[in-house]
């Protein structure tokens, strides 16, 4: 039983980075201009970042503050986080 758990742990440790790499490859393939030409440089980086949904919930929670600098609560906090995450 212990060998099975160790084997599954090792297999999952290799599968997770591969999955993340597959997402990035898919986003790189989508990084094209309106004319269908591939993007380069900062435009490509921005497109990939947007595609991958680079905003993380913890980052967005830290940004969920009022104009006074006080933390938001309830529906206002949820709306702020949703807006920060890109409306997902």
Beta strands, then each sheet from edge to edge (+ up, - down):
end
